[in-house]
Amino acid sequence: MENSLFQNVYNPDVLSCIANLSNDEVFTPPELANKIIDMLPQELFENPDTTFLDPCCKSGVFLREIAKRLIKGLEKQIPDLEKRIEHIFSKQLFGIAITELTSLLSRRSVYCSKYPSGEFSVYQFPEEKPQGNIIFQRIRHTWKDGKCIYCGASKNEYDRGTELETHAYQFIHNLDIHKVFNMKFDVIIGNPPYQMNDGGGEGSSATPIYDKFVKNAIKLNPRYLTMIIPARWYSGGKGLDSFRDEMLNDRHLRIIHDFPETSDCFPGINIRGGVCYFLWDRDQKGDCLIYNHKGNIVTSFIERPLLEGNSTTFIRYNEAISILNKVRSFKEETMDNRVQSRLPFGIPSNFENYELKKSSKANITLFRSDRSKSSQKQVFIEPRYITKNIAWKDKKKVLVSKASPGGDEYPHSIISTPLYADVNTVCTETYLIVDFVNNKIEGQNLISYMTTRFFRFMMSLIKNTQNISKGVFAFVPIQDYSKSWTDEELYAKYGLTKEEIAFIESMIRPMK
């Protein structure tokens, strides 16, 4: 009875139960870590000379799961378990922790003791290596003009006393890996921190840093590199344009597992645009095997180029490639040539010098948005507050909010309801000008086009962050605004199949 009870008692893996530090420092569940490790050639775990580095240890889960595979894989070559464990932990597994806390957690996970030289460690390191092979050293940022020259962190945010973590991650702060560990690594693997507050913007503004971990790892020239990172790099954006170009033109990038919904990897976490994990292979070049995930299933997988035709953006959905090619075959002008850049009238989103009622001075209609003052969406301002493009004030135009509604769950809306703005109107930075029109009927017809699933699907091929920019419209063809549009007309025009239509409608929710 005791044995039966023991076998049926729930005994969870403690690393699957740890709360995340934040949306930027996310712990990797053991099940996910093993799926990432599965991409590596499994013969690596049968080679006593293979070396592994996790340059961003949080829980130690990657090194722990690799250790399990090495213990089994090296059984024939090193039959004695004690000698096998000594060899694996002293000569094959290495890590750099991101904070002092995670260094202790990682050593506890990997060595079964946060003191690797202590008696309870599975392998007792010599006293001169009290950290074992999972190192951590508190370092400081290098400031210039209020920001760190290595990671872009804000001095106001991270110039801290000794009682707080600096979050100056060693791996991306001029660390000489070869000098520290005195070796080259066959495999680099990890889940890096995602971003750092850079002190910009009106509120919280952050600069991505996961790209720096990837770039530094590639510089070390390992045989294999695999990391799980946010997927917003697909279309570039803040601090990511050069990284996107390098990745999408790197034919050593052989596998990508794409998760548009972050919660499919990290339950309870919402990272706009989803996440992905990849395999970079130093010795092999070619097309990339793309896996699309939804829920617990792989919805499609195909080997294809990372860039289609003359595109500069990665198309994440395999099923979308045929649709995109059909639309682009018409060689029509696209909406990114019509959409205006952000801040069209120089009026910021937090602008407050407006009047609720029209007056002789405040006689220009201002479209604004403030969740706390939803009744004040349409207010009035004086001409002196328009600091740019004043001629556009007297043009008829269609506006749309630059912030998209909802989370990562499907189907998406992609955009909020567009609105028609007549002459003598302007808007804050909250809105983008989608296009200028000749009259209200054309404006209503453009809005009918924008509310189709087709229009918003073509946007979604590029858009993978909350904010909308003019570049997101680069695949959306311009139509004739003298008539209204429906999805059925657009599907027929571009010759879409039933399967292609079903895919669009599974991704995009209808708009009223």
C-alpha positions as CSV (number, residue, x, y, z in Angstrom):
1,M,0.0,0.0,0.0
2,E,2.9,2.4,0.8
3,N,4.4,1.8,-2.6
4,S,1.1,2.4,-4.3
5,L,0.7,5.6,-2.4
6,F,4.2,6.7,-3.2
7,Q,3.7,6.1,-7.0
8,N,0.4,8.0,-7.1
9,V,1.4,11.1,-5.1
10,Y,1.8,14.1,-7.3
11,N,5.5,15.0,-7.3
12,P,6.0,18.0,-9.5
13,D,9.3,19.3,-10.9
14,V,10.1,22.3,-8.8
15,L,11.3,24.2,-11.9
16,S,7.9,24.0,-13.4
17,C,6.4,25.8,-10.4
18,I,8.6,28.8,-10.1
19,A,7.0,32.2,-10.6
20,N,8.6,34.3,-13.3
21,L,10.7,37.3,-12.3
22,S,8.9,39.5,-14.9
23,N,7.7,39.4,-18.5
24,D,11.3,40.2,-19.4
25,E,13.0,37.5,-17.3
26,V,10.9,34.4,-17.9
27,F,11.8,31.0,-16.5
28,T,11.8,28.2,-19.0
29,P,9.5,25.2,-18.0
30,P,11.4,21.9,-18.1
31,E,9.1,20.5,-20.8
32,L,9.9,23.4,-23.1
33,A,13.6,23.2,-22.3
34,N,13.6,19.6,-23.5
35,K,11.8,20.4,-26.7
36,I,14.5,23.0,-27.4
37,I,17.2,20.5,-26.6
38,D,15.5,18.0,-28.9
39,M,16.5,20.2,-31.9
40,L,20.2,19.4,-31.3
41,P,21.8,16.3,-32.9
42,Q,21.4,13.7,-30.1
43,E,24.8,12.2,-30.8
44,L,26.2,15.2,-29.0
45,F,25.1,13.6,-25.7
46,E,27.2,10.5,-26.5
47,N,30.4,12.5,-26.9
48,P,32.5,13.1,-23.8
49,D,34.1,16.1,-25.5
50,T,30.9,18.1,-26.3
51,T,30.8,21.3,-24.3
52,F,27.6,23.3,-23.5
53,L,27.2,26.9,-22.3
54,D,24.1,28.7,-21.0
55,P,25.1,32.4,-21.0
56,C,21.9,33.5,-19.3
57,C,21.1,31.0,-16.5
58,K,18.0,31.6,-14.5
59,S,16.9,28.3,-13.1
60,G,19.6,26.1,-14.5
61,V,17.0,24.0,-16.3
62,F,18.9,23.7,-19.6
63,L,22.1,22.5,-18.0
64,R,20.1,20.2,-15.7
65,E,18.3,18.5,-18.6
66,I,21.5,18.3,-20.7
67,A,23.2,16.6,-17.7
68,K,20.5,14.0,-17.6
69,R,21.1,13.2,-21.3
70,L,24.8,13.1,-20.9
71,I,24.6,10.8,-17.9
72,K,22.6,8.3,-20.0
73,G,24.5,8.9,-23.3
74,L,28.0,8.4,-21.8
75,E,27.1,5.3,-19.9
76,K,29.1,3.0,-22.2
77,Q,32.1,5.2,-22.5
78,I,32.3,6.0,-18.8
79,P,30.6,3.1,-17.0
80,D,31.4,4.2,-13.5
81,L,28.6,6.6,-12.5
82,E,30.7,8.7,-10.1
83,K,33.4,9.2,-12.7
84,R,30.8,10.0,-15.3
85,I,29.2,12.7,-13.2
86,E,32.6,14.2,-12.3
87,H,33.5,14.4,-16.0
88,I,30.1,15.9,-17.1
89,F,30.0,18.6,-14.4
90,S,33.6,19.5,-14.5
91,K,34.4,19.4,-18.2
92,Q,31.1,19.7,-20.2
93,L,28.6,21.9,-18.6
94,F,29.1,25.7,-18.1
95,G,26.8,28.6,-17.3
96,I,26.7,32.4,-16.6
97,A,23.9,33.4,-14.3
98,I,22.0,36.7,-14.9
99,T,21.7,37.7,-11.2
100,E,23.1,36.5,-7.8
101,L,19.7,34.9,-7.0
102,T,19.6,33.0,-10.2
103,S,23.2,31.8,-9.8
104,L,22.2,30.2,-6.5
105,L,19.0,28.7,-8.0
106,S,20.9,27.4,-11.0
107,R,23.6,25.7,-8.9
108,R,20.9,24.2,-6.7
109,S,19.2,22.8,-9.8
110,V,22.3,21.5,-11.5
111,Y,24.6,20.4,-8.6
112,C,21.8,19.8,-6.1
113,S,23.5,22.3,-3.9
114,K,24.0,26.1,-4.1
115,Y,27.5,25.5,-2.8
116,P,29.3,23.4,-5.5
117,S,32.3,22.9,-3.2
118,G,30.2,21.6,-0.4
119,E,29.5,18.1,0.7
120,F,26.0,17.9,-0.7
121,S,27.0,18.8,-4.3
122,V,26.6,15.8,-6.7
123,Y,30.1,16.6,-7.8
124,Q,32.3,18.4,-5.2
125,F,34.3,21.1,-7.0
126,P,37.7,22.1,-5.5
127,E,37.6,24.9,-3.0
128,E,39.2,27.3,-5.5
129,K,36.1,27.0,-7.6
130,P,33.3,27.8,-5.1
131,Q,30.9,28.7,-7.9
132,G,31.5,25.5,-9.8
133,N,31.1,26.1,-13.5
134,I,28.1,28.3,-13.1
135,I,29.6,31.7,-12.6
136,F,28.2,35.1,-11.5
137,Q,30.0,38.3,-11.0
138,R,28.3,41.6,-10.1
139,I,29.4,44.2,-12.6
140,R,28.4,47.7,-13.4
141,H,27.1,49.3,-16.5
142,T,29.3,51.6,-18.5
143,W,27.5,54.9,-18.8
144,K,27.7,57.4,-21.6
145,D,25.1,60.2,-22.1
146,G,22.8,58.6,-19.5
147,K,22.8,55.1,-21.1
148,C,24.9,51.9,-20.9
149,I,27.1,51.6,-24.0
150,Y,26.6,47.8,-24.1
151,C,22.9,47.2,-23.4
152,G,21.2,50.7,-23.6
153,A,19.9,50.6,-20.0
154,S,19.0,53.9,-18.5
155,K,21.4,55.3,-15.9
156,N,18.4,56.7,-13.9
157,E,16.9,53.3,-13.6
158,Y,20.0,51.0,-13.1
159,D,22.7,53.1,-11.5
160,R,22.1,51.4,-8.1
161,G,23.6,50.7,-4.8
162,T,25.0,47.3,-3.8
163,E,21.7,46.3,-2.2
164,L,20.0,46.0,-5.6
165,E,20.8,44.0,-8.8
166,T,22.3,46.1,-11.6
167,H,21.1,43.8,-14.3
168,A,24.4,44.4,-16.1
169,Y,24.5,40.9,-17.7
170,Q,28.0,39.7,-18.0
171,F,27.6,38.0,-21.4
172,I,26.8,41.2,-23.2
173,H,29.1,43.5,-21.2
174,N,32.5,42.9,-22.8
175,L,33.1,39.6,-21.1
176,D,36.0,37.5,-22.5
177,I,34.5,34.1,-22.5
178,H,37.6,32.3,-23.6
179,K,39.6,33.9,-20.8
180,V,37.0,33.0,-18.2
181,F,36.4,29.3,-19.2
182,N,39.5,28.7,-21.3
183,M,37.7,26.8,-24.0
184,K,35.4,26.9,-27.1
185,F,31.9,25.7,-26.9
186,D,30.1,23.3,-29.1
187,V,26.6,24.3,-28.0
188,I,25.3,27.6,-26.7
189,I,21.7,27.4,-25.4
190,G,19.5,29.6,-23.3
191,N,16.5,31.9,-22.7
192,P,18.0,35.4,-22.4
193,P,16.5,38.5,-20.7
194,Y,14.3,40.3,-23.3
195,Q,14.6,44.0,-22.6
196,M,15.9,46.8,-20.4
197,N,14.2,50.1,-19.4
198,D,15.9,52.8,-21.4
199,G,14.3,55.8,-19.8
200,G,12.7,57.1,-23.0
201,G,9.0,57.8,-23.8
202,E,6.3,59.2,-21.6
203,G,6.0,56.1,-19.5
204,S,7.8,52.8,-19.5
205,S,10.1,52.6,-22.5
206,A,12.4,49.6,-23.1
207,T,15.2,48.6,-25.5
208,P,15.4,44.9,-26.6
209,I,18.6,43.1,-25.4
210,Y,17.9,39.5,-26.4
211,D,19.4,40.3,-29.8
212,K,22.7,41.1,-28.1
213,F,22.8,37.7,-26.5
214,V,22.2,36.0,-29.9
215,K,24.8,38.2,-31.7
216,N,27.5,37.6,-29.0
217,A,26.8,33.9,-29.0
218,I,27.3,33.7,-32.8
219,K,30.6,35.6,-32.4
220,L,31.8,32.7,-30.3
221,N,31.3,30.5,-33.3
222,P,29.8,27.4,-31.6
223,R,28.7,24.4,-33.7
224,Y,25.1,25.0,-32.6
225,L,23.2,27.9,-31.1
226,T,19.6,27.6,-29.9
227,M,17.7,30.2,-27.9
228,I,14.1,31.1,-27.2
229,I,13.3,34.8,-27.7
230,P,10.4,37.2,-28.5
231,A,9.3,36.9,-32.2
232,R,8.9,40.7,-32.7
233,W,12.4,40.7,-34.4
234,Y,10.6,39.2,-37.5
235,S,9.6,42.7,-38.7
236,G,12.3,44.7,-37.0
237,G,11.4,47.9,-35.1
238,K,13.0,49.5,-32.1
239,G,16.7,48.5,-32.0
240,L,16.0,45.4,-34.1
241,D,16.3,46.3,-37.8
242,S,19.9,45.3,-38.2
243,F,19.4,42.1,-36.2
244,R,16.4,41.2,-38.4
245,D,18.4,41.8,-41.5
246,E,21.3,39.7,-40.2
247,M,19.1,36.8,-39.1
248,L,16.9,36.7,-42.2
249,N,19.9,36.6,-44.4
250,D,21.8,34.0,-42.4
251,R,21.4,30.7,-44.1
252,H,22.9,28.9,-41.0
253,L,19.5,29.5,-39.4
254,R,18.0,26.0,-40.0
255,I,15.0,25.6,-37.8
256,I,12.4,28.0,-36.3
257,H,9.6,27.0,-34.0
258,D,7.1,29.9,-34.1
259,F,4.5,30.5,-31.3
260,P,2.2,33.5,-32.1
261,E,0.6,33.0,-28.7
262,T,3.2,33.3,-25.9
263,S,1.1,31.3,-23.5
264,D,1.6,28.2,-25.6
265,C,5.2,28.3,-24.3
266,F,5.0,30.3,-21.1
267,P,1.6,29.9,-19.4
268,G,0.3,33.2,-18.0
269,I,2.7,35.4,-19.9
270,N,1.7,37.8,-22.7
271,I,4.5,39.0,-24.9
272,R,3.0,40.9,-27.9
273,G,4.0,39.2,-31.1
274,G,4.6,35.8,-29.5
275,V,7.9,33.9,-29.1
276,C,10.1,31.6,-31.1
277,Y,13.0,29.2,-30.6
278,F,15.5,28.5,-33.3
279,L,18.5,26.3,-34.2
280,W,21.6,27.9,-35.8
281,D,24.0,25.4,-37.4
282,R,27.6,26.6,-38.0
283,D,28.4,23.8,-40.5
284,Q,25.2,23.6,-42.5
285,K,23.5,26.2,-44.8
286,G,20.2,26.2,-46.6
287,D,16.5,27.0,-46.3
288,C,14.9,27.0,-42.9
289,L,12.4,24.5,-41.5
290,I,9.5,26.5,-40.1
291,Y,7.1,25.0,-37.6
292,N,3.9,26.9,-36.8
293,H,2.4,26.1,-33.4
294,K,-1.1,26.7,-32.1
295,G,-2.0,25.3,-28.7
296,N,-0.4,22.0,-28.2
297,I,-0.1,21.1,-31.9
298,V,2.0,21.9,-34.9
299,T,-0.4,23.3,-37.5
300,S,2.1,23.2,-40.3
301,F,5.8,22.8,-41.1
302,I,7.7,23.5,-44.3
303,E,11.3,24.1,-45.4
304,R,11.5,27.5,-47.1
305,P,13.6,30.6,-47.5
306,L,13.3,33.1,-44.6
307,L,12.7,35.9,-47.1
308,E,10.1,35.5,-49.9
309,G,11.0,37.3,-53.2
310,N,12.1,40.8,-52.5
311,S,10.4,41.0,-49.1
312,T,12.4,42.3,-46.1
313,T,10.1,40.7,-43.5
314,F,9.7,37.2,-42.4
315,I,6.3,35.7,-43.1
316,R,5.6,33.6,-40.0
317,Y,2.7,31.6,-41.3
318,N,3.4,28.9,-43.8
319,E,-0.2,28.9,-45.0
320,A,0.1,32.6,-45.9
321,I,2.8,32.2,-48.5
322,S,0.5,31.2,-51.3
323,I,-2.0,34.0,-50.5
324,L,0.8,36.6,-50.4
325,N,2.2,35.4,-53.8
326,K,-1.3,35.6,-55.4
327,V,-1.8,39.2,-54.2
328,R,1.6,40.4,-55.1
329,S,1.3,38.9,-58.6
330,F,-1.2,41.8,-59.4
331,K,1.7,44.3,-58.9
332,E,-0.6,46.9,-57.3
333,E,0.5,49.9,-55.3
334,T,0.4,49.1,-51.6
335,M,-1.0,51.1,-48.6
336,D,2.4,51.8,-47.0
337,N,2.8,54.5,-49.8
338,R,-0.4,56.2,-48.6
339,V,-0.3,55.9,-44.8
340,Q,1.5,58.8,-43.1
341,S,4.1,58.5,-40.4
342,R,3.4,58.8,-36.7
343,L,2.7,62.2,-35.1
344,P,1.2,63.6,-38.3
345,F,0.4,67.1,-36.8
346,G,3.1,67.2,-34.1
347,I,0.5,66.8,-31.3
348,P,1.5,64.2,-28.7
349,S,-0.9,61.7,-27.2
350,N,-0.9,63.3,-23.8
351,F,-1.8,66.8,-25.2
352,E,-4.2,68.5,-22.8
353,N,-4.6,72.1,-24.1
354,Y,-8.0,71.5,-25.7
355,E,-11.5,72.7,-25.1
356,L,-14.6,70.5,-24.8
357,K,-16.7,73.0,-26.7
358,K,-15.9,74.8,-30.0
359,S,-15.0,78.5,-29.6
360,S,-13.8,81.3,-31.8
361,K,-10.2,80.5,-30.9
362,A,-10.4,76.7,-30.4
363,N,-12.2,76.1,-33.6
364,I,-10.4,73.0,-35.0
365,T,-11.6,69.5,-34.2
366,L,-9.0,67.3,-32.6
367,F,-9.4,63.5,-32.5
368,R,-7.7,62.1,-29.4
369,S,-8.0,59.0,-27.3
370,D,-7.8,58.6,-23.5
371,R,-9.2,55.6,-21.8
372,S,-9.8,57.5,-18.6
373,K,-11.7,60.2,-20.6
374,S,-13.5,58.2,-23.3
375,S,-16.2,60.9,-23.7
376,Q,-13.5,63.4,-24.8
377,K,-12.5,61.6,-28.0
378,Q,-13.5,64.6,-30.1
379,V,-12.4,68.0,-28.7
380,F,-11.3,71.4,-30.0
381,I,-7.9,73.2,-30.2
382,E,-6.4,76.4,-31.4
383,P,-4.4,76.5,-34.7
384,R,-1.2,77.4,-32.9
385,Y,-0.9,73.9,-31.4
386,I,-0.5,72.3,-34.9
387,T,3.3,72.2,-35.3
388,K,3.5,70.3,-38.7
389,N,1.6,69.5,-41.8
390,I,-1.0,72.2,-41.2
391,A,-2.3,71.9,-44.8
392,W,-3.5,68.4,-44.0
393,K,-6.0,70.0,-41.6
394,D,-8.3,70.8,-44.5
395,K,-8.0,67.5,-46.2
396,K,-10.6,64.7,-45.8
397,K,-9.0,61.6,-44.4
398,V,-9.4,58.3,-42.7
399,L,-7.8,57.7,-39.3
400,V,-7.1,54.5,-37.3
401,S,-5.6,54.1,-33.8
402,K,-2.0,53.1,-33.9
403,A,-2.5,50.8,-30.9
404,S,-4.2,47.5,-31.8
405,P,-6.8,46.0,-29.5
406,G,-6.8,42.7,-27.7
407,G,-4.0,40.2,-26.7
408,D,-2.2,37.4,-28.5
409,E,-5.2,35.1,-28.7
410,Y,-6.8,34.2,-32.1
411,P,-8.7,35.3,-34.0
412,H,-7.3,38.9,-34.0
413,S,-9.0,42.2,-34.7
414,I,-5.6,43.7,-35.8
415,I,-7.0,47.3,-35.8
416,S,-9.6,49.3,-34.0
417,T,-12.6,50.7,-35.9
418,P,-11.4,53.4,-38.4
419,L,-13.0,56.8,-38.5
420,Y,-13.6,59.4,-41.2
421,A,-12.3,62.9,-40.4
422,D,-13.6,65.8,-42.5
423,V,-11.9,69.1,-43.2
424,N,-10.8,71.3,-40.3
425,T,-9.7,68.3,-38.3
426,V,-6.4,67.0,-36.9
427,C,-5.4,64.2,-34.5
428,T,-2.9,63.4,-31.8
429,E,-0.2,60.9,-32.1
430,T,-2.7,58.3,-31.0
431,Y,-3.9,58.0,-34.6
432,L,-2.4,57.3,-38.0
433,I,-3.6,58.9,-41.2
434,V,-4.4,55.9,-43.4
435,D,-5.2,57.9,-46.6
436,F,-6.6,61.1,-47.9
437,V,-9.9,60.9,-49.8
438,N,-11.9,63.2,-52.1
439,N,-15.2,63.0,-50.3
440,K,-17.0,61.2,-47.5
441,I,-18.3,58.4,-49.7
442,E,-14.7,57.5,-50.6
443,G,-13.8,57.6,-46.9
444,Q,-16.6,55.2,-46.1
445,N,-15.6,52.9,-48.9
446,L,-12.0,52.9,-47.6
447,I,-13.3,52.1,-44.2
448,S,-15.4,49.2,-45.7
449,Y,-12.1,47.9,-47.2
450,M,-10.2,48.3,-43.9
451,T,-12.8,46.3,-42.0
452,T,-12.6,43.3,-44.3
453,R,-10.7,40.3,-43.0
454,F,-8.6,40.3,-46.2
455,F,-7.2,43.8,-45.5
456,R,-6.4,43.1,-41.8
457,F,-4.9,39.7,-42.7
458,M,-2.5,41.3,-45.1
459,M,-1.5,43.7,-42.3
460,S,-1.0,40.8,-39.9
461,L,1.7,39.3,-42.1
462,I,4.0,42.0,-40.9
463,K,2.4,43.3,-37.7
464,N,3.5,41.4,-34.6
465,T,3.6,44.1,-32.0
466,Q,0.9,46.2,-30.4
467,N,1.7,49.4,-32.2
468,I,0.9,49.9,-35.9
469,S,3.3,51.8,-38.2
470,K,3.1,52.6,-41.9
471,G,5.4,49.7,-42.7
472,V,2.7,47.2,-41.5
473,F,0.7,48.1,-44.6
474,A,3.4,47.1,-47.1
475,F,1.5,44.0,-48.2
476,V,-2.0,45.6,-48.4
477,P,-2.9,46.5,-52.0
478,I,-4.7,49.7,-52.7
479,Q,-8.3,49.4,-54.1
480,D,-10.7,51.6,-56.0
481,Y,-12.3,53.8,-53.4
482,S,-15.3,54.7,-55.7
483,K,-17.0,51.5,-54.4
484,S,-17.3,49.7,-51.2
485,W,-15.6,46.3,-50.6
486,T,-16.5,43.0,-49.1
487,D,-14.4,39.9,-48.3
488,E,-16.2,37.9,-51.0
489,E,-15.2,40.4,-53.7
490,L,-11.6,40.4,-52.6
491,Y,-11.4,36.6,-52.3
492,A,-12.7,36.3,-55.8
493,K,-10.5,39.1,-57.2
494,Y,-7.3,37.4,-56.0
495,G,-8.4,33.8,-56.7
496,L,-8.2,32.5,-53.2
497,T,-9.0,28.8,-52.6
498,K,-11.5,27.6,-49.9
499,E,-8.5,26.5,-47.8
500,E,-6.9,29.9,-48.1
501,I,-10.1,31.7,-47.2
502,A,-10.6,29.3,-44.2
503,F,-7.1,30.2,-43.0
504,I,-7.7,33.9,-43.2
505,E,-11.0,33.6,-41.3
506,S,-9.4,31.4,-38.6
507,M,-6.8,34.2,-38.0
508,I,-8.9,37.4,-38.3
509,R,-12.2,38.1,-36.4
510,P,-15.0,40.0,-38.2
511,M,-15.6,43.7,-37.6
512,K,-19.0,45.2,-37.3
